[in-house]
Amino acid sequence: MAILSTPLDVRSRRGRADEPHVRSLNAYVRGLRRVHGPTPYFDPDGAGDRATILLLMSDPGPRGAAVTLIASIDNPDVTAANLRELLAAARVGRDTVAVWNIVPWCTPLVTAREIVAGASALAAVIPLLPQLRVVVAMGRSAQAGWAMIRPAHPRIRTVETWHPAQRALIWPGRRAQVVRSLMQARRSSA
């Protein structure tokens, strides 16, 4: 798939936001936009409502999803590049994955209040993912938000790991830990 590196790439991808497998998800995103402002769409090049794995991160990155307004592993930032590399190493196919953030709207600072509001938004997304088997909570914000609603979803397995941002992965051994976590998610989603 193409990296979302040009305005034409971004417009083209956004123009597909109502494809059948992301239609209900992105209808929900439009509702969030009315309340919270800019909120990235679910990526039509991802699994959409067929996802068995949800990659849950913190918030739209300032050089990625906050710019493209698409929650995607194809964003033109280091976090998305790391995520592509980690998914490939773990042999997790994009056709099994949806990407989302615990604070899904663009925000300058993730606060506890934003995480609570985001957890409420996530609670509304989960029913739109009927094949979901695993949530990979990547980083502390995602883990805290998912923990708030996790008891209501006992059938969904949880895998906790590091956020794929460069600042989290510079420490020795963390990339390997994320790959192992993603491999565990792949096995649990089968």
N, C-alpha and C positions, 0 to 999 in steps of 0.2 A: 504494500500500500504506500501511497505517496505521503511524504512528510508535509505537514501543513505550513510550508515555508513561504508561500506567496499569497497575496490577496485573492488571486484567482483560485488557488487550491482551497482556501478557506471558504470562499463564496460557493464553490462547487459542492463542497462537503455539507455546508449549512443548507444548501438547496435540497438536500436529500433527507432533511430532518423528519420528514413525514413518511418515509418508507415504512412498510407494514410492521417490521420488527422493532422499530423505535417510535412509532406513532403515539402510542399511549404514554410512553415515558416522556416524550418531548411535549406532549399536551400538558402533562403535569409540570414540566419545566416552565412552560409559558405562564402557568398560574403562579409559580414561584417568582417569576420575573415581575409580575404585577405588584407583588408585595415587597420583594427584596431588591429589585433592580437586576442588573446583568447577572445571568446564571447560565453557565455552559450547557449546551445540549448534550444528550447521549450521542455517541458517535455512531452514525449509520454503518461505518466499516467495522464496528464491534459486533458482539453477539446480540445486543439489545435484549428483548424480552425472552430470548432463547438462552441467555447466560446461565451457566451452572456455577460460575465463580464471579463474585463481585470484588473488585479491587477498590478498597475504601481508603482514601487518603485524607488529607487535611482540608485544603481549600484550593481554589483555582490559582495556579502559579502566575506571578506577574509577567513572565515571559512566555507562558504557555496558554493554558485554558482561559486565563483572564483576557488574553489578546484575541485568541481565535473564537472564544465562546463555544468551544467543543471540548468535552471531557474525553481526551483521546491519548492513546499511546503514540500517536503521530504528531503531537504538538512539537514545535520547534525549540524546545528548551532542554536543558541537561537532565531534568527529572524524567521527562518522557523518554529521552535517549537511554538513560539508565534502565528504565522500566522495560523498554524493548529488548535490551541486552539480557536482562534478568529473566524475562519470560522465555526468550529463546534458549537460554542455558538450562532452564527448567523444563523445556519442551511443553510449554503451555501455549496452546493455539489461541489466537485472537478471536476465533469463532466460538470460544467458550467463555469469553470474558466481557464484562461490562466494567467501565471505570466510573467512579463517582467520588465525591468528597463529602465528608461529614458536615462541613459548612459548604454547601454547593454553590452559593452565590459569591460574587466577588466582594472581598472585604479587606480593608487594610491591616486588620489585626484579628486573629482568632482569639476570642474570649470564651470564658466558661458559658456565658449567656448565649453566644453564637453556637457553641457546641450543643447546648440543650435544644435550641431552635432547629439546628441541623438534624439532630436525632429525631425530632418530630417529623421533619421532612423525609428522612430516611424510612421511618415507619410507614409512610404512605407509598414509598417506592417499592418496598419489599413485595407487596401483593402483585405488583406489575411485573415481577420476575418469577413466574410460576415454576420454572425449572431450577431455581437457585438452590444450590446445595452447600456452598461454602462462601463465607465472607473472609477475605484476607484484610485484616485491619492493619494498615501500614502506618506506624507512628503513633505517638501518644494521644494526639487529638482524636484520631480515628478510633483508637482502642477505647478511649473514654466515652465517645459518643455511641459506639456500637454496644458497649456494656449497658447503656441505659435502656436499650430496647431488646437486647439479646434474650432475656427471659421469655419474651412473648413469641420467640421463634426457636423453640427447642429442636426442631428438625434440621435447622441450618447449623452446620459445623463452623467453628471459628478457628482461624489461624492468625496468630499475631506475629508481626515482624517489624523490621525497621522501615522507615519511610525511604523511598528511593531517591530523595534529594542528595546531591553530592556531599553536603555537609554531614549527613548521617552515614554515608558510605565510605568516608575517608579512613575510618578506623579499621585496623586489621581484622579480617575475618567476617566483617559484616556482610559483604557481598555474598559470600558463601552461605551465610545464615539465611539471607533472603532467598537465595536459590533453593536451599533445602525446604524452606517454608512454602515456596511456590510449588515445588515438587509434591509436598504433602497435600497441598490444596488440589493439585491435579489428580492425585490418587483418590482423594476423598470425594471428588466430584464425579468420578466415573460410575 
